[in-house]
Amino acid sequence: MDLDLLTNILYAMVRCGTPLLLVALGELVCEKSGVLNLGQEGMMLFGAVVGFIAAIGTGNLWLGVLLAMAAGMLLSALFALVALGCNANQVATGLALTIFGIGLSSFVGAAWVGKPLQGFEPVAIPLLSGIPLLGKMLFSQDLMVYLSFALFALIAWALLKSRIGLVLQAVGENPDAASAMGLPVLRVRTLAVLFGGAMAGMAGAYLSLAYTPMWAENMTAGRGWIALALVVFASWRVFRVLLGAYLFGLASILHLVAQGVGLAIPANLLAMLPYVATILVLVLLSRDAVRTRLFAPVSLGQPWKGGH
């Protein structure tokens, strides 16, 4: 494998892993607070269509990103109202949110399928982009990829080094004790859910405004579900989320790699690899459920009401 091919593989790996990284970071924060939101796929799709319509209507890509984040937050607010405000089952509410988001995005975007859009273009950073192998992967990406790097660093710092991370961990581990200490458990959980929705909307916007600048129904292709598995795969640790996102991104482009090196493997078979990898990861994790629970927030998915 020559250097140019390897450089292009790493470049594509980062691009494919970016939407997974964005939505997984949002879900990580959400789950750290003790809330399990399975509506990532629906929020990503709704964010993708709203961002695309806003960008093509106004000509402003960043306005599209902001409105996509607002769209994700809107659906996550609906989840928070039902799951946190009414103490409904979080799994059932998240699944309903996904179904609702898929249907709503198809309805809203019916008239916009296939319309052209000039999306985010790669921006090479002088000098750094010329570094062999790593230069193109890290310093010749579009602005949303650079934004994902910054968001990862900010979220990692917040979770590991700031009071925000301690509050999230306290609420996620023992909401009764956190409430007794004076922490606003429901407010913290609601803000975490809204943040997860905003990140899912941004991930959807990346797909429709940068990765493939267009709108198509179900264009997330299961990435929301992969991101949910990715958080478990990463054992709720932020640096493992980064590694896992790019590993799944690499799995997504293996069919292109096989074509590049001339392997006689059906492309459709290789295109299945991200989903096969997700299933294998979940199966392997289920074999050691005790170890997995050691890292999971203790109150994850459990309803909580003040005073109970």
Summary of the structure (lengths in Angstrom):
residues: 308
radius of gyration: 19.5
end to end distance: 60.4
largest distance: 63.6
contacts: 1107
relative contact order: 0.21
helix: 74%
strand: 0%
